[in-house]
Amino acid sequence: MEKPWEIDLTLYDDEEELLEGLRRHDRLACTCLLKRFAPRLYRLALQLMADPDEAEDVLQEGFIQACAHIDDFQGKSGLGTWLHRIVLNTALMRLRRKQPAMVELQEQPDEAQTRLAEALVDHTAEPGHELLALELREKIDRALSALPDTLRAAFVLRDIEGLSTKEAAAALGIAEPALKVRLHRARLALRNALEPYIQNIAEEGT
């Protein structure tokens, strides 16, 4: 099924013209905004929500907010960066509404053993391994979707979005120790899920 942003519509030559159209409240400006930025932000929404329908809802809600508050955009960052922040916050708000209050058990993360980077050695960097790269990405996406919301959000914010521990904890409304626990559990679960596949690649390459 065609995504809402996959329509054939181009009315503005660049981001500056699009922004001017949004500020004039041109009838199709918001549709053009969606077409221009939604593809890259859909992946973020899907990583956080782990459900295509919810991811599309997050996108639409985020873009509606952006169009309604376009006069608040001051141009201190790019339009895409501003939208990224709105979509991220929209997804996090939905996740918070879905989650009951929880008390975290304060485990001590073993970073040396649970860093996902150690499990995801880049076996696809050599020429001719594009299919392996795509397959690995699909495996990662599938393993990420299987995580509980709390763990998935912690991993996406820290290891994919690159937020600091302090920033990720604030975004999720939890204490930093709780964020570290969730991140530890997420990394461990992902490593366990992906280890057989990574090992198989390593064996085939020897």
N, C-alpha and C positions, 0 to 999 in steps of 0.2 A: 504494500500500500504506500502511495506517495506521501511523503512528509509534508506538513504545511509550508515549510520553507523551500520546497523543491519546485516551486512554480517558476515559470519563465517570465521574469519581470525585472527589468533594469531601467530605472528612471534617472539615476544620479551617477555621474562619472567617478566621483571619489567620495571619501568620507566627509570632507568639508561641505560638499554640496548636500549630502544626505543630512548632515546635522542642521543645515539651514532649512531644509525641507521639514524636518521634525519640528523645529522651532516655529515655523510658519503654520504648523499643524496641517500640512498637506495630507490629503485623504489617503494616499497610498504610501506615505513615508514610513509608517510603522511596519507595513508589509515588507518594504525594501530593507528595513533594518533587520527584520527577522531572517530574510533570505541571505543577507550579507554575513551575519554573525552566528546564526543558530547552529549550523553544522559543527563548528568547533566547540560550542558550548553544550551541545546535546551529549557529547561524550562525557563531559564533566557531570551533568545531571544524571546520566545513566550510571556512572560509577558510584555516585552517592545513593541513588534510589534503588538500583538493581532491578528496575522494572521499567520497560519501555513506555508504558502508558503514563506512569507517574513522572518519568523523565520529561515527556512531552508536556504534561500539565505544569511542571516546574518551569520549563522554558516559556510557555505561554504566559504564565503568571508573572514571571520575571520581566518579560518584554512588555507586558501591559503596564507594569509598574514603571519601567523605564520611559515608555512613551508618555505616561501621565505626569512624570516628574522630570521631563527633559530640560525644563528651565533650571533645574538644580544642578545640571551638569556644567561645571565651570571650566572644563578643558585642561585641568591640571594633569590629567592622564589621558591616554587614548580612549576613544569611545568603546573599543573592545574591552579594555581593562575595566572600565566602569561597568559595563554590562556583565563581565565575568563576576565581579563582586556582587552584583544584584542577584544573578542566578545562583551563585554559591550561597548567599544568605537565604534565598527563597527555599532552596533544598534543605538547608540546615534547620530552618523553621519547621518545615514539614516533618523532618526526622524527630525533632524535639517533641512535636505534638503526638507522634506515634509511640514514644517511649515512656513507660512508667518510671517513677522515681526509683533509682537503684543505689545500693550501697556497694562500692567496689571493694574487693579484697585486695589489700596492698601487697601484691607480689613484687619481688625484686627482679627487674628485667635483666636477663643475661644477654647483653647486647652482642657479645662475641659469638654466641651460638645462634642468635635469632635474627641477625641482620639479613633481610631478604636478599640484599645484593650478593651475599655469598652464595646463595642458592641459585641466583639467576646470573651465572657466568655467561658472558656474551658469546655464545657459540654461533651466532648468526652474522658476525661482522665480516666474515670472509666472503669474497665474491661468489655469487651463485646460490646464496643461502636465503634469498628473499622469502621463499615459501616457508622455511623454518621460522623466520622472524614473524610472519603472519600467524603461523600456527601457535607459536609461543605466546603471542599477544592474545589470541583467542583463549588459550589455556589460562592465562593470567586473569582475563576478564571473567571467565567462568568461575574461577576460584574466588575472585573478589566478590562476585555476586552472591556466592554461597555464604559469605560471612554475615553474622548478625549486624544490624544497622549500626550499633555502637562501635563495633570493631572496624567495620568498613569505613565509616566516616573518619575515624582517627587515622587510618592508614592513608586514605585519599588526601586528607589535609596535610599530613606530615611528609609522606614519601612521594606523593604525586604532585600536589600543589606546592610543596616546599615551604609551608608555614613553619615557624619556630614552634617549640613546645608550648611556649607562653601564648602565642597567637592561636594555635590550634585549640588549646584548652579554653581560651576565652571564647572562641567561635562556637564551641560545643557547650559552653556554660558549665564546665567542670573544673576541678582543681588540676594542677599540673601532675601530681602523682597519679591521679586517676587516668589522665591522658596517657601517661607512660605505661600504665598497666594495660590499657586497651591496645596501645600500639604494640606492646610485647606480645600479647595474645594474637593480634591480627597477623603479625609477621610470622609467628610460629605456625599458625594455622595455614597460612599461604605457603610457607616453606614445606610443610608436611604434604600439602596437596600437590605441589609442583615437583617435589623431589624425585618421584619415580620418572617423570617425563625428562627432567634435566639429566638424571643419571643415564637414561636411555640414549639421549643425544650424545653424552660424553662417551659412552661405550661404542656407539656407532662411529664416532670420530677417531677412535684409536685404531 
